Structure formats: C-alpha cells, structure tokens
Amino acid sequence: MKLKTKQVVLMGMFGALAAVLMLFEVPLPFIAPSFYGLDISEVPVLVGTFAMGPVAGIVIEAVKILVKLLLKPSTTGFVGEFANFVIGCSLVVPAGLIYRRHKTKGSAVLAMAVGTILMAIAGAVLNALAMIPFYSHFMPLENILAAGAAIQPAVSSVWGLAIFCVAPFNLLKGAIVSLLTALVYKRISSLIHSADCEKCAA
C-alpha cells in the first residue's frame, strides 16, 4: 500500500514538473514554422514511465495536461492539449513496454528509438488530420503551407507539411528527450529505489 501511495505521489510530481516544462517552448525555424515550439516536457514523463511502467506514463501525461491547463488555459479549444497527450503517449507507452521486458541499456536505447519513430508518425498524422485544419481557422491555409515551403520546398499540401516539417521536428524532439532522459534516469531511478530499500530495511 505504501508503494502504491508513493507511486501516486511520484506520478503527480512528474506530471507537475512536465506541465511547467511544457510552458517553455523553443522554435526550430530550420525544421518547422515558428508556430511549432519544442519543449522537453516528455523527459519527466519518460523517466516516470521507465521507473513505474507504461500505465504510469499515461497517468503522468494526463496530469501534465491537467496541470498545464491550470497554469495556462487552452488557446486551441483543447485540440492542442489532446494532440499533445496522444503524441506524448505514442512516445512513452511503446518505450515503457519495451523497457519493462528487458531493463538494460540496450533495451532503453531501443525503447526510446521506437518511441521516437512512433511519436513522429503520430505527430504527422494528428497534424494533418486535426491540428493544421484547426489552425487554418485562424491563419489562411495557404499562409501555413507557405511558411512550411519556405523551410522545405517540397511542402505543397497539408500532408506535405506534416511529413516534411512536423515529422522531422518530432524526430529531433524525440532524440533530445531521449538524450536528456538517458542522462538523468539512472540517478533518479536510484533515488526512487534506494528510498524503497530504506523503507524495507526500517
């Protein structure tokens, strides 16, 4: 019961930290138009997923979105938040499933690589089907596509923008998130498990 209570607390902490990180975005104008901002909010989510499993990852993603909405109301009618939740889960859930079966460095690298690829695919599909059409209500679609074409001349349609700009953007994001997770996970995991050992010894 103590372990379950601790997991709930940890999921809340990871989710809250992720929500704060979600507020800080950096545009990558050499890959995608400036209205796409990169954040590292998936780092605490992925760390929590590796430490507690893929179900915990989903919960942390949900907490992240809820806390973010408390800190900063939605400007997209919740469409952006829903897309962020789905795209985030497409990274952490597959990664968590793979890592749970074999908790080795090689498995962790494979898990994050697979998660990154699936996130790029999910991001492209969601942008083509939902996000870009939604933003076209506020900015003419031709202007959105023109912004993409200025970076990647192959962009001539919604799917072109999703494939040639959004997918590479999420691949880079996944790589950065994976690198940061690899740098901090072992230390955080050791703190979590050492605390468990101390409780058991007591």
Secondary structure, DSSP 8 states (H G I E B T S, - for coil): -HHHHHHHHHHHHHHHHHHHHHT--EE-TTTS-TTSEE--THHHHHHHHHHH-HHHHHHHHHHHHHHHHHHS--SSTTHHHHHHHHHHHHHHHHHHHHHHH--SHHHHHHHHHHHHHHHHHHHHHHIIIIIHHHHTTTS-HHHHHHHHHHH-TT--SHHHHIIIIIHHHHHHHHHHHHHHHHHHHHHHHHHHHHHHHHHHH-
